Amino acid sequence: MSVGQTFLSDFADDILVRCPDCSGCARLLGLANPDRPSIREGSRFVCLGCASFRDWSLRRSRSIPGPGAGPTLHGFELSLWLPRPCCGEVLWAYNARHLTFLQNYVAAPLRNRRPLKQVPLSNKSLESRLPRWMLSAKNRRTVLHGLKTLRDHLVADH
Ligand SMILES: [Zn+2]
C-alpha cells in the first residue's frame, strides 16, 4: 500500500449514522452549493428506512464534522452507525471507504506506514492522527478483528 495523505474530511461527505426514529442505518450527506459543488453549504440527514430527513444549513450552524471529530458528531443529534468498543477505546468509521482505509493501514507492514522523506506528511493527515493504541503491535490483531466486525455491520448496499 502506498503512503499518501488522507484526510478525515475525505470521508465526511457521506457518513453512516443511526436513525433516531427507526434505529436503522441512515446517512448524513454533505450539501453542496449547486453552482459551486466544491463549497459545502451544510448537511442533510436521510433515512431510507423510514423516510426521515433533516437539513442543517451552514448559515444556521457551523458545526459540521471535521478532522478529529471522533466518534461523536458535534452539532448533530446523531450518532455514528459504526462505533465499537475495542482495547478500552472506541473504534469508529464514517463509512465503508473510511473502514477500508483503516483496515489497509492497520494491516500494512510497519515499514510501509512511514512516510517517504520527500513527501512530508501534514500533521492534519489521517495517517498522522491515528491513535497510538490502534497502531500498536500488541493491539493489531484485536483492532483488525474489530474493524472486520464493523464491516460485518455495514448494510449490503453501502
Ligand atoms: Zn429511520
Residues whose N, C-alpha, C, O or C-beta is under 5 A from the ligand:
A	BS01	ZN	C19 D21 C22 G24 C47 G49 C50 S52
